Each structure stands twice: as structure tokens, then as C-alpha cells.
């Protein structure tokens, strides 16, 4: 597991105007952190992936392109053993 030296969002942090509530950080990587969270509107568990800060504009653009590609691919998959992709914001 890579360390990105960024502090975790505290449990209870609200995102997207209160739609999601962070429970705990699940994965730490160079490009993004993933959090276990709750969709407060539909009362369901979700995983939120948040891009980290980068030292250069080029690194940030590359990470955003990777993330967008990953999101596009995941949105096309439908399998009971895979998570359902909901949104990018």
C-alpha cells in the first residue's frame, strides 16, 4: 500500500451537500483514496473514490483522464460480483 501523506477525511464528513456520509478510509494509494460511506438518500452503503492532490498540472490531468476512463469502463459492466457504478462528481 502506497502512502500519499494526505490526512483521511474524518468519519461523519458530509459530501455532495449531505448526500454521502464518510464512515472510514478503506484504501490509500498514490492516485486516489477510497472511502466506505453511506448514501443518506437511499440508505445504502457506497464506496467513494477521491483523487488526491498532485504536485503538477500534468499529473492531475493524467489522473483525471485515468479516472474518467475507469468510470466509463465500470459504467458498462453488469455482474453480480462487481460493484455498481453510480456517478462522477
One Martini backbone bead per residue (centre of mass of N, CA, C, O) as a GRO file, in nm:
protein
   89
    1UNK     BB    1   0.094   0.038   0.025
    2UNK     BB    2   0.058   0.359  -0.046
    3UNK     BB    3   0.166   0.680   0.033
    4UNK     BB    4   0.026   1.032   0.037
    5UNK     BB    5   0.014   1.222   0.300
    6UNK     BB    6  -0.295   1.229   0.351
    7UNK     BB    7  -0.556   1.302   0.517
    8UNK     BB    8  -0.826   1.180   0.640
    9UNK     BB    9  -1.144   1.165   0.640
   10UNK     BB   10  -1.367   1.203   0.865
   11UNK     BB   11  -1.597   1.077   1.030
   12UNK     BB   12  -1.902   1.232   0.904
   13UNK     BB   13  -1.845   1.340   0.648
   14UNK     BB   14  -1.987   1.556   0.411
   15UNK     BB   15  -2.116   1.502   0.080
   16UNK     BB   16  -2.296   1.640  -0.150
   17UNK     BB   17  -2.495   1.793   0.044
   18UNK     BB   18  -2.530   1.513   0.231
   19UNK     BB   19  -2.551   1.245   0.062
   20UNK     BB   20  -2.270   1.172   0.194
   21UNK     BB   21  -2.115   0.951   0.447
   22UNK     BB   22  -1.839   0.906   0.615
   23UNK     BB   23  -1.670   0.631   0.776
   24UNK     BB   24  -1.400   0.523   0.610
   25UNK     BB   25  -1.089   0.448   0.519
   26UNK     BB   26  -0.981   0.187   0.286
   27UNK     BB   27  -0.785   0.334   0.065
   28UNK     BB   28  -0.437   0.385  -0.024
   29UNK     BB   29  -0.299   0.598  -0.281
   30UNK     BB   30  -0.151   0.792  -0.509
   31UNK     BB   31  -0.424   0.879  -0.669
   32UNK     BB   32  -0.632   0.748  -0.446
   33UNK     BB   33  -0.908   0.742  -0.230
   34UNK     BB   34  -1.105   0.513  -0.033
   35UNK     BB   35  -1.449   0.504   0.087
   36UNK     BB   36  -1.660   0.440   0.329
   37UNK     BB   37  -2.018   0.482   0.284
   38UNK     BB   38  -2.328   0.678   0.282
   39UNK     BB   39  -2.638   0.690   0.134
   40UNK     BB   40  -2.878   0.897   0.265
   41UNK     BB   41  -3.117   0.869   0.065
   42UNK     BB   42  -3.095   0.524   0.031
   43UNK     BB   43  -2.954   0.365   0.257
   44UNK     BB   44  -2.652   0.291   0.136
   45UNK     BB   45  -2.374   0.145   0.054
   46UNK     BB   46  -2.057   0.301  -0.033
   47UNK     BB   47  -1.800   0.399  -0.263
   48UNK     BB   48  -1.538   0.644  -0.247
   49UNK     BB   49  -1.348   0.818  -0.496
   50UNK     BB   50  -1.052   1.022  -0.437
   51UNK     BB   51  -0.858   1.246  -0.552
   52UNK     BB   52  -0.555   1.363  -0.529
   53UNK     BB   53  -0.302   1.557  -0.485
   54UNK     BB   54  -0.083   1.739  -0.705
   55UNK     BB   55   0.229   1.882  -0.816
   56UNK     BB   56   0.094   1.878  -1.109
   57UNK     BB   57  -0.094   1.929  -1.383
   58UNK     BB   58  -0.017   1.670  -1.536
   59UNK     BB   59  -0.089   1.469  -1.315
   60UNK     BB   60  -0.385   1.550  -1.288
   61UNK     BB   61  -0.473   1.496  -1.581
   62UNK     BB   62  -0.397   1.196  -1.581
   63UNK     BB   63  -0.584   1.113  -1.346
   64UNK     BB   64  -0.850   1.210  -1.474
   65UNK     BB   65  -0.834   1.029  -1.724
   66UNK     BB   66  -0.825   0.761  -1.577
   67UNK     BB   67  -1.089   0.797  -1.417
   68UNK     BB   68  -1.278   0.834  -1.662
   69UNK     BB   69  -1.216   0.561  -1.791
   70UNK     BB   70  -1.297   0.387  -1.552
   71UNK     BB   71  -1.591   0.487  -1.539
   72UNK     BB   72  -1.676   0.402  -1.824
   73UNK     BB   73  -1.620   0.100  -1.787
   74UNK     BB   74  -1.792   0.044  -1.528
   75UNK     BB   75  -2.073   0.139  -1.650
   76UNK     BB   76  -2.079  -0.131  -1.850
   77UNK     BB   77  -2.101  -0.314  -1.612
   78UNK     BB   78  -2.271  -0.645  -1.532
   79UNK     BB   79  -2.224  -0.792  -1.211
   80UNK     BB   80  -2.259  -0.953  -0.905
   81UNK     BB   81  -1.927  -0.914  -0.833
   82UNK     BB   82  -1.983  -0.609  -0.893
   83UNK     BB   83  -1.988  -0.293  -0.872
   84UNK     BB   84  -2.187  -0.018  -0.887
   85UNK     BB   85  -2.206   0.250  -1.096
   86UNK     BB   86  -2.315   0.597  -1.051
   87UNK     BB   87  -2.091   0.850  -1.021
   88UNK     BB   88  -1.960   1.179  -1.112
   89UNK     BB   89  -1.814   1.481  -0.916
   0.00000   0.00000   0.00000
